[in-house]
């Protein structure tokens, strides 16, 4: 039997992984701009340009989609925004300073602050469901652990004075998260910039000069 033009188009358009990525991208943006609770599955279907069957094939429930956004998109954003820059910088302090500077510059350029995606979801969902709480805590743990590992490497290299790397990493993540919440409330990068200046003073005091 000869293949029709419509059969050929259907074969070319059948891309389950592409559909899943598109839904996740749209959902992550919607949760960031409108919030998880305020976003409906029908809205996501329309915005992603997918059918109900395609959406529910990948994400049977809204909760399943929310968890996937946390584990796939939010975790990846933390990796790209924080973990990789700190890991690849000449030292931890330079990497952390560069992250703050880059994010603050982006907020200034956009003239709007949507907040930290992880922080936004924590504030909305941490008390709503233990599965969400566990997923979000896992992202925080990976974030803190990566910073702590880099701090320890600098200590072992003699670049940084002795200090509890795990507690210091928790302090850095908490400082950033709180500053971003304040920047979102004010719709201004100033709280993040003020936090960065004070945090850098604290961290620079740990340099050994090696």
Buried (B, 14 or more C-beta within 10 A) or exposed (E): EEEEEEEEEEEEEEEEEEBBBBBBBBBBBBBBEEBBEEBEBEBBBEBBEBEEEBBBEBBEEBBEBBBBBBBBBBBBBBBEBBBBBBBEBEBBBBBBBBBBBEBBEEBBEEEEBBBBBBBBBBBBBEEEEEBBBEBBEEBBEBBBBBBBBBBBBBBEEEBBEEBEBBEBBBBBBEBBBBBBBBBBEEEBBBBBBBBBEEBBEEBEEBEEEE
